[in-house]
Amino acid sequence: MVGTFVRIALPLARGGLLTALLLNLVGLWNETLLALVLVQDGEKQTLPLALLGFLQTQQYSGADYGVLFAGVAILVLPVLALYLWLGRRIIEGMTVGAVK
């Protein structure tokens, strides 16, 4: 039973599973509002929350756009790299049910 699932059903669902995984990852990676509401301890801040705090301190002391851009790059590059790596499979997963 499990062998049949692994050999037949799982390869057919691979594109859809990867698409769902990546879209879910993007949603969870950018959960700034949820972290802003739930995280009270400064040591447990997520990356987007720490970048937001850095932006707030820069508004009063002068903007350092180089450091701000580095923080944005740290947030964006992992998801962008994952998308570039799995891009073909994501498109395949989204369009697999469109053709009759």
Secondary structure, 3 states (H helix, E strand, C coil): CHHHHHHHHHHHHHHHHHHHHHHHHHHHHCCHHHHHHHCCCHHHCCHHHHHHHHHHHHHHHCCCHHHHHHHHHHHHHHHHHHHHHHHHHHHHHHHCCCCC
